[in-house]
Amino acid sequence: MECAVIGAGVSGLTCALRLLEKGHLVTIYSNKFSPNTVSDVAAAIWYPFLSYPIKKTNRWSLETYSELYKISLNSPESGVTIRKGREFLRDKISPPDWTKGIDGFRILEKNELVNDYIFGWEFEAPVIQMNLYMPWINDKLIKMGCRFNEVNLEYFSEIDESVIINCVGLGARELCDDIEVKPIRGQVIYIQQDPGIGRFDQQPETLTYTIPRNDVTVLGGTAQINDWSMEIRDEDTEDILIKCESLWPELDRNNIIGFSVGLRPSRHEVRLEKEYFLDKLIIHNYGHGGSGVTLSWGCADEVMKILESN
């Protein structure tokens, strides 16, 4: 079957790979390809964040966790590694359901908490070096015969294929007239210093993270809803550093080597459903918020289930 995938971010590439594995012919349509997609500047650690509905995203996240774990073992060139992280909270809560399906989960002892945090947990999760991961997937796609078409689509009718997988992200505002899709601006700092373990406060209003990759540590963050600015803001940089220093006092600002901004494609919930348009089957897969990588494999498998049941 000839299939079109719209969007060349991590969601689009992952769906294309699954389609090719099933023997379909695939063309990816996008106005941007790696290294110029928002996925290329993702932090990126596996962690369900700013994505709904929770019941589905928890399942898709755990399916992705399993796949990324296997990739880390079998394909070290992919840039996927497993690192320990600690989540700190200012309220004692029941751990999310997804914590039951991951490795190394435990509640932190009181002497492991920092500052005014009163609760937290440790876990093991895949950390993804996107400047390696995106080319790794692209190389697999090329070897499997995927075709690439750089184009700025305005209408689904411009595509000849009868099956379309729509992973267009923020582009759904125009392509689908979906005003529910909004950017959540994320600014990060790159530093050549290893904190040993990741440290996180994943509440949107106090969002803080130190993500140790093999090349750099990524410091963040911001979660500014409906903010389209791609400029590096000095005030955000200072706020990020102050927050990260509170979790990682050894942070040395002299080791900073760069900055980046990305716009997460947020929606009140992930749109993963089928729709018929003229003679075409469209399967939408967008609105992943801050969990594009975290949901990628689980959502791609859901797309395949919909396609195969059609």
DAVENHU-V659457 format. One record per residue. N is the residue number from 1. PHI is phi as a letter, one per 40 degrees, with the letter a starting at -180 (NA if undefined). OMEGA is omega in whole degrees, -180 to 180 (none if undefined). Layout:
BEGIN
n & phi & omega
N & PHI & OMEGA
N & PHI & OMEGA
END
This chain:
BEGIN
n & phi & omega
1 & NA & 177
2 & c & -175
3 & b & 174
4 & b & 172
5 & b & 178
6 & b & -179
7 & h & -176
8 & b & 171
9 & c & -175
10 & c & 179
11 & c & 180
12 & c & -179
13 & c & -179
14 & c & 177
15 & c & 179
16 & d & -180
17 & c & 179
18 & c & 178
19 & c & 180
20 & c & 179
21 & c & 179
22 & c & 175
23 & g & 179
24 & c & 172
25 & c & -171
26 & b & 169
27 & b & 176
28 & c & 178
29 & b & 179
30 & a & 174
31 & c & 177
32 & a & 175
33 & b & 178
34 & d & 14
35 & c & -173
36 & b & 178
37 & c & 178
38 & c & 178
39 & c & -178
40 & c & -179
41 & b & 176
42 & c & -169
43 & d & -11
44 & b & 175
45 & b & 175
46 & c & 176
47 & a & 178
48 & c & -173
49 & a & 176
50 & f & 179
51 & a & -175
52 & a & 3
53 & c & -170
54 & d & -176
55 & d & 180
56 & c & -177
57 & c & 174
58 & c & -179
59 & c & 180
60 & c & 179
61 & c & -179
62 & c & 176
63 & c & 177
64 & c & 178
65 & d & -179
66 & c & -179
67 & c & -180
68 & c & 178
69 & c & 178
70 & c & 179
71 & c & -180
72 & c & -179
73 & c & -171
74 & c & -175
75 & b & -179
76 & d & 179
77 & c & -180
78 & c & -177
79 & g & 178
80 & c & 177
81 & b & 179
82 & b & -179
83 & b & 175
84 & c & 176
85 & a & 177
86 & b & 177
87 & b & -179
88 & b & -178
89 & b & 179
90 & c & 175
91 & b & 176
92 & c & -177
93 & b & 172
94 & c & 180
95 & d & 178
96 & d & -178
97 & d & -177
98 & c & -179
99 & c & 179
100 & c & -175
101 & b & -178
102 & b & -177
103 & c & 170
104 & g & -177
105 & c & 174
106 & a & 176
107 & c & -179
108 & c & 172
109 & c & -178
110 & d & -178
111 & c & 177
112 & c & 179
113 & c & -178
114 & b & 175
115 & f & -178
116 & c & 177
117 & c & -176
118 & b & -176
119 & a & 177
120 & i & 180
121 & a & 175
122 & b & -178
123 & a & 173
124 & b & -177
125 & a & 174
126 & c & 170
127 & b & -171
128 & b & 176
129 & c & -167
130 & c & 178
131 & c & 171
132 & b & -174
133 & c & -179
134 & c & 175
135 & c & 179
136 & c & 178
137 & c & 180
138 & d & 179
139 & c & 178
140 & c & -180
141 & c & -180
142 & c & -179
143 & c & -180
144 & c & 174
145 & g & 178
146 & c & 176
147 & b & -176
148 & b & -178
149 & b & 180
150 & c & -174
151 & a & 177
152 & b & -176
153 & c & 174
154 & b & -176
155 & a & 176
156 & c & -178
157 & c & 178
158 & c & -177
159 & c & -179
160 & c & -176
161 & c & -178
162 & c & 176
163 & b & -178
164 & b & 172
165 & b & -171
166 & c & 179
167 & b & -167
168 & c & 178
169 & g & -179
170 & c & 178
171 & c & 178
172 & c & 176
173 & c & -180
174 & c & -174
175 & c & -177
176 & b & -174
177 & f & -176
178 & b & -178
179 & c & 175
180 & c & -179
181 & c & -178
182 & b & 177
183 & c & 166
184 & b & -173
185 & c & 177
186 & b & 176
187 & b & -179
188 & b & 178
189 & b & 176
190 & b & -177
191 & b & 179
192 & c & 179
193 & a & -174
194 & b & 179
195 & c & -178
196 & g & 175
197 & b & 175
198 & c & 178
199 & b & -170
200 & a & 162
201 & b & -170
202 & c & 173
203 & c & -173
204 & d & -176
205 & c & 179
206 & b & -171
207 & d & -179
208 & a & 174
209 & a & 170
210 & b & -175
211 & b & -179
212 & c & 173
213 & b & 180
214 & c & -178
215 & c & -178
216 & a & 167
217 & b & -180
218 & c & 179
219 & b & 177
220 & a & 4
221 & a & 175
222 & b & 176
223 & a & -173
224 & c & -172
225 & c & 177
226 & g & 178
227 & b & -175
228 & c & -174
229 & c & 177
230 & b & -180
231 & c & 173
232 & c & -178
233 & b & -180
234 & c & -179
235 & c & 177
236 & c & 177
237 & d & -179
238 & c & 180
239 & c & 178
240 & c & -178
241 & c & 179
242 & c & 180
243 & c & -178
244 & c & 178
245 & c & 179
246 & c & 178
247 & c & -175
248 & b & -175
249 & c & -179
250 & c & -180
251 & d & -179
252 & b & -177
253 & c & 179
254 & c & -178
255 & c & 180
256 & c & -179
257 & b & -179
258 & i & -177
259 & a & 177
260 & a & 177
261 & b & 174
262 & b & 180
263 & b & 179
264 & c & 180
265 & c & -174
266 & c & 177
267 & a & -180
268 & d & 168
269 & a & 178
270 & d & 175
271 & c & 177
272 & b & -175
273 & a & 179
274 & c & 179
275 & a & 177
276 & b & 180
277 & b & -174
278 & f & -180
279 & b & -175
280 & b & 169
281 & c & 178
282 & b & 173
283 & b & -178
284 & c & 179
285 & a & -179
286 & a & -179
287 & g & -174
288 & c & 177
289 & f & -180
290 & c & -175
291 & b & -178
292 & d & 179
293 & c & -176
294 & c & -178
295 & b & -164
296 & d & -176
297 & c & 178
298 & c & 178
299 & c & 178
300 & c & 178
301 & c & 176
302 & c & 176
303 & d & -180
304 & c & 178
305 & c & 179
306 & c & -179
307 & c & -176
308 & c & 180
309 & c & -176
310 & c & none
END
